């Protein structure tokens, strides 16, 4: 196998179809997600996409990365989609059965390029702890003598869905089962409508509801809200339009008495739905719009033959109530065996130890 590094947008964008074939069903790996991310978050950064071809010159894998020069860290390579967007389930993109071969080829290539100073830190966030391709890459880099540092990330949370709603409901604790049934009864009693946009005009309406409800709810909690960032707003809108066009956006919104009370931005990937962003009407919290929306979405996913509903990262208690199971994400740092990157890594570790010590010093000691 041989590896070629692509750094120009036009070169990478020309591979969009191949990219999606390698990405499979996970929406956060697909070009519809990562292409808009680069267009809105790529300023001041450089694409860094090594493409792996086999002996027949067929593309069998690639690493969806970018590079950024940091004054304290040097040349840092990260996943596209990292940072404030919080993309989950990122990985190397490989043809089926080629995970080990692609990871091995990339590890050898990275080792060779580290000697040239092409990269000084590989920082991978958002991958599952046991992701086969990433884990193989990490193993091979370690075997080549690179320095590794692993940190637990947040959990993502997924419900494995049965064939019927009643089967799913039977898994819940008795108290929560009653709450869910009451939420669905409330939808019927108050004639609450649940909408899903099917065209651009309906998307415009749903998008406005998402931004409004999310921002007002966050403001009520004393937080800026993610749409306070213009580039996040523009990125997610563009990605949403692309997923709408290919039939994999479910931008649910719920109306009571003609007014929106809840909204959820959901991406469909194969037989799994991924709930990415939400908003609720602050003045209707007593109606439990969040619970009603979750019940409606999950019931609809089961009816449409989906076999998973993913709440993504974050350890909020409600996810466990819905019988979701945690899936550990990990953060990896890989440092080449060169003097300057190793020195920077030592300083980074010392800074982390100091922060931990200061946190411990601020914690109360003894009985409260």
C-alpha positions as CSV (number, residue, x, y, z in Angstrom):
1,X,0.0,0.0,0.0
2,X,1.1,3.6,-0.5
3,X,0.0,6.9,1.0
4,X,-0.4,10.3,-0.6
5,X,-1.1,13.4,1.5
6,X,-3.9,15.7,0.2
7,X,-3.9,19.3,1.5
8,X,-6.0,21.2,-1.1
9,X,-9.8,21.4,-0.7
10,X,-10.6,20.8,-4.4
11,X,-8.5,17.5,-4.3
12,X,-10.3,16.3,-1.2
13,X,-13.8,17.4,-2.3
14,X,-13.3,15.5,-5.6
15,X,-13.3,12.3,-3.5
16,X,-16.7,13.0,-1.9
17,X,-18.3,9.8,-3.3
18,X,-15.4,7.6,-2.4
19,X,-15.2,9.3,1.0
20,X,-18.9,8.5,1.8
21,X,-18.4,4.9,0.6
22,X,-15.6,4.5,3.1
23,X,-17.5,6.4,5.9
24,X,-20.5,4.1,5.8
25,X,-23.6,5.0,7.8
26,X,-22.1,7.1,10.6
27,X,-23.3,10.7,9.7
28,X,-20.4,12.4,11.5
29,X,-17.8,10.7,9.2
30,X,-19.6,11.6,6.0
31,X,-18.7,14.4,3.6
32,X,-22.1,16.1,4.2
33,X,-20.9,16.7,7.7
34,X,-17.2,17.2,7.4
35,X,-17.2,19.2,4.2
36,X,-19.4,22.0,5.7
37,X,-17.3,21.8,8.9
38,X,-14.1,22.6,6.9
39,X,-15.8,25.4,5.0
40,X,-16.9,27.1,8.2
41,X,-14.1,26.1,10.6
42,X,-11.1,25.7,8.4
43,X,-9.9,29.3,8.4
44,X,-6.2,29.4,9.5
45,X,-6.0,25.6,9.3
46,X,-4.6,23.2,6.6
47,X,-6.3,20.1,5.3
48,X,-4.1,17.0,6.2
49,X,-5.8,14.0,4.5
50,X,-3.5,11.0,3.9
51,X,-5.1,8.7,1.3
52,X,-4.2,5.0,1.2
53,X,-4.2,3.1,-2.0
54,X,-3.6,-0.6,-2.6
55,X,-1.4,-2.3,-5.2
56,X,-4.1,-1.8,-7.8
57,X,-4.1,1.9,-7.1
58,X,-7.6,1.7,-5.5
59,X,-8.4,3.9,-2.5
60,X,-9.0,1.6,0.5
61,X,-8.8,4.2,3.3
62,X,-8.1,7.7,4.4
63,X,-7.6,9.8,7.5
64,X,-10.1,12.7,7.8
65,X,-7.6,15.1,9.5
66,X,-6.6,18.7,9.4
67,X,-3.4,20.4,10.7
68,X,-3.1,23.5,12.9
69,X,0.1,25.3,14.1
70,X,-0.2,26.1,17.8
71,X,2.4,28.3,19.5
72,X,2.9,25.9,22.4
73,X,2.2,22.6,20.7
74,X,3.7,22.9,17.2
75,X,2.1,21.3,14.2
76,X,-1.0,19.5,15.6
77,X,-3.1,17.0,13.6
78,X,-6.7,16.5,14.6
79,X,-9.9,15.0,13.2
80,X,-12.1,17.1,11.0
81,X,-15.2,17.9,13.0
82,X,-13.4,18.3,16.3
83,X,-13.8,21.2,18.7
84,X,-17.0,23.0,19.5
85,X,-19.0,20.9,17.0
86,X,-18.4,17.8,19.2
87,X,-18.6,15.2,16.4
88,X,-18.9,11.7,17.8
89,X,-17.8,8.3,16.5
90,X,-14.9,9.8,14.4
91,X,-12.5,7.3,12.9
92,X,-10.2,6.4,10.1
93,X,-12.3,5.7,6.9
94,X,-11.6,2.3,5.5
95,X,-13.0,-0.3,3.1
96,X,-14.6,-3.2,4.9
97,X,-12.0,-5.6,6.2
98,X,-9.1,-3.2,5.5
99,X,-9.0,-1.5,9.0
100,X,-5.7,-3.1,10.0
101,X,-4.0,-2.7,6.7
102,X,-5.0,1.0,6.4
103,X,-4.0,1.7,10.0
104,X,-0.6,0.0,9.5
105,X,0.1,2.0,6.4
106,X,-0.8,5.2,8.1
107,X,1.3,4.4,11.1
108,X,4.4,3.7,8.9
109,X,3.7,6.9,7.0
110,X,3.3,9.0,10.1
111,X,6.5,7.6,11.5
112,X,8.4,8.5,8.3
113,X,6.9,12.0,8.2
114,X,7.6,12.7,11.9
115,X,11.3,12.6,11.1
116,X,10.7,15.4,8.6
117,X,8.8,17.5,11.2
118,X,5.5,17.3,9.1
119,X,3.6,16.7,12.4
120,X,4.5,17.2,16.0
121,X,1.4,16.1,17.8
122,X,-1.5,13.8,16.8
123,X,-4.5,14.6,18.9
124,X,-7.5,12.3,18.3
125,X,-10.8,13.1,20.1
126,X,-14.4,11.8,19.5
127,X,-13.5,8.1,18.7
128,X,-14.9,5.2,20.6
129,X,-12.4,3.8,23.0
130,X,-12.5,0.4,21.2
131,X,-12.8,1.7,17.6
132,X,-10.9,-1.0,15.6
133,X,-9.2,1.3,13.1
134,X,-8.1,3.9,15.7
135,X,-7.0,1.3,18.2
136,X,-4.9,-0.5,15.6
137,X,-3.3,2.9,14.6
138,X,-2.4,3.6,18.2
139,X,-1.0,0.2,18.7
140,X,1.3,0.4,15.7
141,X,2.4,3.9,16.6
142,X,3.4,2.7,20.1
143,X,5.3,-0.2,18.6
144,X,7.2,2.2,16.5
145,X,8.3,4.1,19.6
146,X,6.0,7.1,19.6
147,X,4.8,8.4,23.0
148,X,1.1,7.8,23.8
149,X,-1.2,9.5,26.3
150,X,-4.8,8.4,26.7
151,X,-7.6,10.2,28.6
152,X,-11.2,9.1,29.0
153,X,-13.7,11.3,27.2
154,X,-17.4,11.5,27.9
155,X,-19.7,8.7,27.3
156,X,-22.1,8.6,24.3
157,X,-25.4,6.9,25.0
158,X,-27.3,4.5,22.7
159,X,-30.6,2.7,23.0
160,X,-30.7,-0.7,21.2
161,X,-34.3,-0.7,19.9
162,X,-36.5,-3.8,19.7
163,X,-39.1,-4.5,17.1
164,X,-42.0,-2.9,18.9
165,X,-42.7,0.0,21.1
166,X,-44.3,-2.1,23.8
167,X,-41.1,-4.2,24.0
168,X,-39.1,-1.1,24.5
169,X,-41.4,0.3,27.1
170,X,-41.3,-3.0,29.0
171,X,-37.6,-2.5,29.7
172,X,-38.2,0.7,31.7
173,X,-38.5,1.0,35.4
174,X,-42.2,1.1,36.5
175,X,-42.1,4.8,37.4
176,X,-40.5,5.9,34.2
177,X,-42.8,3.7,32.2
178,X,-45.8,5.5,33.7
179,X,-44.2,8.9,32.9
180,X,-43.7,7.9,29.3
181,X,-47.2,6.6,28.9
182,X,-48.5,9.8,30.5
183,X,-46.4,11.9,28.1
184,X,-47.9,10.1,25.1
185,X,-51.4,10.5,26.5
186,X,-50.8,14.2,26.9
187,X,-49.8,14.4,23.2
188,X,-53.2,12.8,22.3
189,X,-55.3,14.8,24.8
190,X,-53.9,18.2,23.8
191,X,-53.7,17.3,20.1
192,X,-50.0,18.1,20.1
193,X,-48.7,17.9,16.5
194,X,-45.3,16.5,15.6
195,X,-43.8,17.7,12.3
196,X,-40.8,16.6,10.2
197,X,-39.7,18.8,7.3
198,X,-39.8,17.2,3.9
199,X,-38.9,20.2,1.7
200,X,-36.8,23.3,1.8
201,X,-39.7,25.6,2.9
202,X,-40.5,23.3,5.9
203,X,-36.8,23.2,6.7
204,X,-36.7,27.0,6.9
205,X,-39.6,26.9,9.4
206,X,-38.0,24.1,11.5
207,X,-34.6,25.8,11.5
208,X,-36.0,29.0,12.8
209,X,-37.7,27.1,15.6
210,X,-34.5,25.2,16.5
211,X,-32.4,28.4,16.8
212,X,-35.1,30.3,18.8
213,X,-36.0,27.6,21.3
214,X,-32.4,26.5,21.9
215,X,-31.2,30.0,22.4
216,X,-34.0,31.1,24.7
217,X,-33.7,27.9,26.8
218,X,-29.9,28.4,27.1
219,X,-30.4,32.1,28.0
220,X,-32.7,31.0,30.8
221,X,-29.9,28.9,32.2
222,X,-27.4,31.7,32.0
223,X,-25.6,30.2,29.0
224,X,-24.8,31.7,25.6
225,X,-26.2,28.8,23.5
226,X,-24.4,27.1,20.6
227,X,-26.0,29.3,18.0
228,X,-24.4,32.4,19.5
229,X,-21.4,31.2,17.4
230,X,-22.2,32.4,13.8
231,X,-19.9,29.8,12.3
232,X,-21.6,27.0,14.2
233,X,-25.0,28.3,13.1
234,X,-23.9,28.5,9.4
235,X,-22.1,25.1,9.6
236,X,-25.1,23.2,11.1
237,X,-27.6,24.9,8.7
238,X,-25.5,23.9,5.7
239,X,-25.1,20.3,7.0
240,X,-28.8,20.1,7.7
241,X,-29.7,21.1,4.2
242,X,-27.4,18.4,2.8
243,X,-28.8,15.7,5.0
244,X,-32.3,16.8,4.1
245,X,-31.5,16.5,0.4
246,X,-30.3,12.9,0.9
247,X,-33.3,12.0,3.1
248,X,-31.3,11.6,6.4
249,X,-32.5,14.6,8.4
250,X,-35.3,14.3,10.9
251,X,-35.7,17.9,12.2
252,X,-38.7,17.2,14.5
253,X,-40.7,20.0,16.0
254,X,-43.7,19.8,18.3
255,X,-46.6,22.3,18.4
256,X,-49.2,22.8,21.1
257,X,-52.0,25.2,20.5
258,X,-50.3,26.2,17.3
259,X,-47.0,27.2,19.0
260,X,-43.7,25.3,19.0
261,X,-42.7,23.8,22.4
262,X,-39.9,21.4,21.4
263,X,-37.5,20.7,18.5
264,X,-34.8,18.1,17.9
265,X,-32.1,17.9,15.2
266,X,-31.7,14.2,14.4
267,X,-29.5,12.6,11.7
268,X,-30.3,9.1,10.4
269,X,-27.4,6.8,9.6
270,X,-28.4,3.4,8.4
271,X,-30.6,1.9,11.1
272,X,-29.5,4.3,13.9
273,X,-30.9,7.8,14.6
274,X,-28.6,10.3,16.2
275,X,-30.1,13.1,18.3
276,X,-27.6,16.0,17.9
277,X,-29.2,19.3,19.1
278,X,-32.4,20.4,20.7
279,X,-34.5,23.2,22.1
280,X,-37.6,23.5,24.3
281,X,-40.0,26.3,25.1
282,X,-38.9,27.7,28.6
283,X,-42.4,28.8,29.3
284,X,-43.8,25.3,28.9
285,X,-41.5,23.3,31.1
286,X,-44.4,22.1,33.3
287,X,-45.7,20.2,30.2
288,X,-42.5,18.2,30.1
289,X,-41.9,18.9,26.3
290,X,-38.5,17.1,26.4
291,X,-40.1,13.8,27.6
292,X,-42.9,14.1,25.1
293,X,-40.5,14.7,22.2
294,X,-38.2,11.8,23.2
295,X,-41.1,9.5,23.5
296,X,-42.5,10.6,20.1
297,X,-39.1,10.3,18.4
298,X,-38.2,6.9,19.8
299,X,-41.6,5.4,19.1
300,X,-41.4,6.7,15.5
301,X,-37.9,5.3,15.0
302,X,-39.1,1.9,16.1
303,X,-42.1,2.1,13.8
304,X,-39.8,2.9,10.9
305,X,-37.6,-0.1,11.5
306,X,-34.7,1.6,13.2
307,X,-32.6,-0.5,15.6
308,X,-30.8,2.2,17.5
309,X,-31.4,5.7,18.9
310,X,-28.3,7.5,20.0
311,X,-28.3,10.5,22.4
312,X,-24.5,11.1,21.7
313,X,-22.0,12.4,24.2
314,X,-22.8,13.8,27.6
315,X,-23.7,12.0,30.9
316,X,-27.1,13.6,31.6
317,X,-29.3,11.4,33.8
318,X,-32.3,11.3,31.5
319,X,-30.3,9.2,29.0
320,X,-30.1,6.3,31.5
321,X,-33.8,6.7,32.2
322,X,-34.5,5.9,28.6
323,X,-32.5,2.6,28.9
324,X,-29.6,4.0,26.9
325,X,-26.2,2.3,27.4
326,X,-22.9,4.2,27.8
327,X,-20.2,3.9,25.1
328,X,-16.9,5.3,26.2
329,X,-15.2,7.9,24.0
330,X,-11.4,8.4,24.3
331,X,-8.9,11.2,23.7
332,X,-5.5,10.2,22.4
333,X,-2.3,12.2,22.1
334,X,0.6,10.8,20.1
335,X,4.0,12.5,20.2
336,X,6.9,11.6,17.9
337,X,10.3,10.7,19.4
338,X,11.9,14.0,18.6
339,X,13.4,16.4,21.2
340,X,11.1,19.5,20.7
341,X,7.8,17.6,20.6
342,X,8.8,15.5,23.6
343,X,9.7,18.7,25.5
344,X,6.4,20.3,24.7
345,X,4.6,17.1,25.8
346,X,6.4,17.2,29.1
347,X,5.4,20.8,29.7
348,X,1.8,19.9,28.8
349,X,1.8,17.0,31.3
350,X,3.2,19.2,34.0
351,X,0.5,21.8,33.4
352,X,-2.2,19.2,33.7
353,X,-0.7,17.9,36.9
354,X,-0.6,21.5,38.3
355,X,-4.3,22.1,37.4
356,X,-5.2,18.8,39.1
357,X,-3.3,19.8,42.2
358,X,-5.0,23.2,42.3
359,X,-8.4,21.7,42.0
360,X,-7.7,19.4,44.9
361,X,-6.5,22.3,47.0
362,X,-9.8,24.1,46.4
363,X,-11.9,21.1,47.5
364,X,-13.2,21.2,51.1
365,X,-11.4,19.0,53.6
366,X,-13.1,17.3,56.5
367,X,-16.8,17.0,57.4
368,X,-19.1,19.6,55.9
